[in-house]
Amino acid sequence: MKLGLLGLAYLFSFGCSQVQNAYDCNHICNRYSECFDSNYDVSACESRCKDTANDNQSFADKAESCQTCEDDKSCAGATFSCIDECAGIVP
C-alpha cells in the first residue's frame, strides 16, 4: 500500500512539473484587443508576455492571476475587477 502511494505521489509530482504555464498569453492579449483596442498588436503582446514569463516567475504568476480573473467576467467586469492582476501584462 505504501509503495503504491509513493508511486502515485511520484507520478503526480512529475505530471505537475510538466505544466509550465497555467495561463495563455494569447488569450490574455486577445482579450485586451477584443475589449479595449481592436488595433492592438496581439502577436507582439503574446511574444512579450511569453518571453517575460519565461524569464520572470513573478510575471508568470501575475499572468496566471490575470487570466484567472478575466475568465468568468465580461469586458466591463474585467476592467474594474482585474486592474491589479493585469497591469503590466497588457496596457
C-alpha positions in Angstrom: 0.0 0.0 0.0 2.8 2.5 0.9 4.7 1.6 -2.2 1.6 2.3 -4.3 1.0 5.6 -2.6 4.7 6.6 -3.1 4.5 5.7 -6.8 1.3 7.7 -7.2 2.9 10.7 -5.4 5.9 10.4 -7.7 3.7 10.3 -10.8 1.6 13.2 -9.6 4.7 15.4 -8.9 6.2 14.5 -12.2 2.9 15.4 -14.0 2.8 18.7 -12.2 6.3 19.6 -13.2 5.4 19.3 -16.8 2.8 22.1 -16.6 4.9 25.2 -17.0 2.3 27.8 -17.7 -1.3 27.6 -16.4 -2.1 30.8 -18.4 -2.3 31.6 -22.1 -0.6 34.8 -23.2 -2.5 34.7 -26.5 -5.8 34.6 -24.6 -4.8 37.5 -22.3 -3.7 39.6 -25.3 -6.7 38.7 -27.4 -9.0 39.6 -24.6 -7.4 43.1 -24.3 -7.8 43.5 -28.1 -11.4 42.4 -28.0 -12.4 44.5 -25.0 -10.3 47.7 -25.4 -8.4 48.2 -28.6 -9.2 46.3 -31.8 -5.9 47.6 -33.4 -3.8 46.2 -30.5 -0.8 44.1 -31.7 -1.8 40.8 -30.2 1.3 39.0 -31.7 3.7 41.4 -30.2 1.9 41.3 -26.8 1.9 37.5 -26.9 5.7 37.4 -27.6 6.5 39.9 -24.9 4.3 38.1 -22.4 5.8 34.7 -23.1 9.4 35.9 -23.1 8.9 37.9 -19.9 7.1 35.0 -18.2 9.9 32.5 -19.2 12.4 34.8 -17.5 10.4 36.0 -14.5 8.4 33.8 -12.3 6.7 36.7 -10.6 5.4 37.9 -14.1 4.3 34.4 -14.9 2.3 34.3 -11.6 0.8 37.6 -12.5 -0.2 36.4 -15.9 -1.9 33.4 -14.4 -3.8 35.7 -11.9 -4.8 38.0 -14.8 -6.3 35.2 -16.9 -8.0 33.6 -13.9 -9.5 36.9 -13.0 -10.7 37.6 -16.6 -12.0 34.2 -17.4 -15.5 34.5 -15.9 -16.1 38.2 -16.4 -17.5 40.4 -19.2 -15.2 43.1 -20.6 -16.7 45.7 -18.3 -16.4 43.4 -15.3 -12.8 42.6 -16.0 -12.0 46.3 -16.4 -12.9 47.0 -12.9 -12.1 43.7 -11.2 -8.8 42.8 -12.8 -6.8 46.0 -13.0 -4.2 44.9 -10.4 -3.9 41.4 -11.8 -3.4 42.5 -15.4 -1.5 45.8 -15.1 1.9 45.4 -16.7 0.9 42.4 -18.9 -1.4 44.4 -21.1 -1.6 48.3 -21.1 
